[in-house]
Amino acid sequence: MKGNWLLIWSVTLLAHTAHSCPEKCLCHKASKTADCKNRGFTEIPARLPPEIQILQLQNNRIWRINQNAFTATPLLKILDLSNNSISSVALGAFQKLRYLQVLNLTRNLIHYIENKTFSFLPHLKELDLSSNSIIRLPETFGNSTGNITLLSVKHNKLQKMERILLESLPNLKVVLFKDNPWQCNCNIFGMKLWLESFLYRGGISDGIICSAPGVRKGKDLLKVPYELFGACALRAVPVPPASSHQWPGSEPRAWPKHGPHGEPGDGGRGGCEPKARPRPVSLRHAIATVVITGVVCGVVCLMMLAAAVYGCAYAAITARYHKEHLGPVRQHGTPEEKEPFESSMA
C-alpha cells in the first residue's frame, strides 16, 4: 500500500515538474505567457509549459538556437528572441511551431540565414531580422512562408537581395530595407523591378538607398534611371550551341564570352541577371508620358478652337460691314458715275 502511494506521488511530482515554469521565469496561465526576459539565459530554457502561446526571451545571452529547441512548446504564437547573442540558427529550429505568427530576432549577431530556415511556419506573419550582421539572404525562407505580411531586414550588411525571395512572399504588405550597404549594380536590378511593382500594388517600404557605385551613392534606387541598367537588361540568355537537336529553320544563338573566372561577359563586372530583351520603361514613367501628352494635345485643341472661333467671328463682322456700307453705293452709283451718262443723252 505504501509503495502504491509512493508511485502516485512520484507520477504527480513528475507531471507537475513537466508542466511547471522554469525557475527563473514567470508564467501567467491566464495569458498563456512565459516571461523569461532579462534572466541571463545562454540557451532556450527547458521545462516550459506546453500550453504557452507567448514566450519572451529578449535581453538574455542566448548564442545559438538548436534543432527542435521548441519541441515542448508547439502552441507558441509569439516568440521574442531580440537583444541576445544569437549567431547561428540550426535548420529545423522552428519546425515544430506551426502556429507561430510573430518571430522577433532583432539585435543579435546573425550573419547568414540558410535556405528553408523558417520552413513549416504556415501562420507566420511578422519576421523581424533587423539590427543583425546579415550579409546574405537565401532564395527562399522555406516552405509554407507565403503568409508573411511584414519583413524587416534594416540595419544589416546586405548588398543585394534575390528577387526570387521577395516573389516567394505574395502576401507581403510592409518591407523595411534601410541602412544596408546596397550595391546598385546589375545584381540589384531585379530587386528594383520588384520594388516598383510592390509599391504600385499598395505595398509599404522605406526604400533602398544606394551605397555604391560612387556615382549612385546616396541615391534612391527607384530614382536611378533605367538607362544606367541598360547593360543588365540587354544581356542575352545563354543557350547551348547549335547541335543535331536544333529545330529546322531556327538560327543558332551565340554563347556569351567568358571571362578568366568563367563568368559571362566582362568577368569582373559579371553577375548581371541575363535578360532576353530590353525591359520596358516603368509604369510610372509611361503614365507620366500619357498625362503630359494628353495635356499638350488638349492645349493645342483649345488653341485651334479659339482660332476657329476668331476666324468665324471676323468673317461674320466683315460680311456685315460690306453689306451695310458698300451695298448702297454699288446699287445707286456715285454722282461722278452718273454725269457721263446724262451728258451722252443730251
Secondary structure, 3 states (H helix, E strand, C coil): CHHHHHHHHHHHHHHHHHCCCCCCCEEECCCCEEECCCCCCCCCCCCCCCCCCEEECCCCCCCEECCCCCCCCCCCCEEECCCCCCCEECCCCCCCCCCCCEEECCCCCCCECCCCCCCCCCCCCEEECCCCCCCECCCCCCCCCCCCCEEECCCCCCCCCCHHHHHCCCCCCEEECCCCCEECCHHHHHHHHHHHHHHHCCCEECCCEEEECHHHCCCEHHHCCHHHHHHHHCCCCCCCCCCCCCCCCCCCCCCCCECCCCCECCCCCCCCCCCCCCCCCCHHHHHHHHHHHHHHHHHHHHHHHHHHHHHHHHHHHHHHHHHHHHHHHHHHCCHHHHHHHHHHHC
